[in-house]
Amino acid sequence: MNPSLLTAAHKSLRFGTKLKVTNAKNGKSVVVRINDRGPFIRGRVLDLSKAAAQNIGMVRSGHGKVCYEIIG
């Protein structure tokens, strides 16, 4: 996973799937492409790249609540 690209990891979604991910705290959204497997921490659904996390204001917290929808 390249931290400078808008990508994410998910346990079961197909590679190449595009998601719109929205930070539940501030309403900011980013479109990411699934290109990796994970996360492997209980209770987590997505691992965002650093670039994607920066776009929605989540780098400082390290984790947070998001909503996501498959868009392609």
C-alpha positions as CSV (number, residue, x, y, z in Angstrom):
1,M,0.0,0.0,0.0
2,N,1.5,3.3,-1.1
3,P,0.9,6.0,1.5
4,S,0.8,8.8,-1.0
5,L,-2.1,7.3,-3.1
6,L,-5.8,7.4,-2.4
7,T,-6.1,3.7,-1.5
8,A,-7.5,1.5,1.2
9,A,-7.4,-2.1,2.5
10,H,-10.5,-4.2,3.1
11,K,-10.8,-7.9,4.1
12,S,-13.2,-9.0,1.3
13,L,-14.0,-6.3,-1.3
14,R,-12.5,-6.9,-4.8
15,F,-9.2,-5.2,-5.6
16,G,-10.0,-2.1,-7.7
17,T,-13.4,-1.5,-6.0
18,K,-13.9,2.3,-5.5
19,L,-15.4,3.5,-2.2
20,K,-16.5,6.9,-1.1
21,V,-15.4,7.2,2.5
22,T,-16.8,9.9,4.8
23,N,-15.4,10.9,8.2
24,A,-18.4,10.8,10.5
25,K,-17.0,13.5,12.7
26,N,-16.5,16.3,10.1
27,G,-18.4,15.1,7.0
28,K,-15.3,15.3,4.7
29,S,-15.2,12.6,2.0
30,V,-12.6,11.0,-0.2
31,V,-12.8,8.4,-3.0
32,V,-10.4,5.5,-2.6
33,R,-9.5,2.3,-4.5
34,I,-9.2,-1.0,-2.7
35,N,-5.7,-2.4,-3.4
36,D,-4.8,-4.4,-0.2
37,R,-6.1,-6.8,2.4
38,G,-6.7,-5.9,6.0
39,P,-7.2,-4.5,8.5
40,F,-6.4,-7.3,10.9
41,I,-7.4,-5.5,14.1
42,R,-10.8,-6.5,15.6
43,G,-13.5,-4.0,15.0
44,R,-11.9,-2.2,12.1
45,V,-13.3,-2.4,8.6
46,L,-10.9,-0.3,6.5
47,D,-7.3,0.8,6.5
48,L,-6.9,4.1,4.7
49,S,-3.6,5.2,3.1
50,K,-2.0,8.3,4.8
51,A,-3.1,10.5,1.8
52,A,-6.7,9.4,2.1
53,A,-6.7,9.9,5.9
54,Q,-5.3,13.4,5.4
55,N,-8.0,14.3,2.9
56,I,-10.7,13.6,5.5
57,G,-8.9,14.9,8.6
58,M,-8.0,11.6,10.3
59,V,-4.2,11.5,10.3
60,R,-3.8,13.0,13.7
61,S,-6.3,10.7,15.5
62,G,-5.0,7.6,13.7
63,H,-8.5,6.0,13.6
64,G,-12.1,7.1,13.7
65,K,-15.6,6.4,12.7
66,V,-16.3,6.5,8.9
67,C,-19.2,5.7,6.6
68,Y,-18.5,4.2,3.2
69,E,-20.4,3.4,0.1
70,I,-19.3,1.4,-3.0
71,I,-19.3,3.6,-6.0
72,G,-17.6,1.4,-8.6
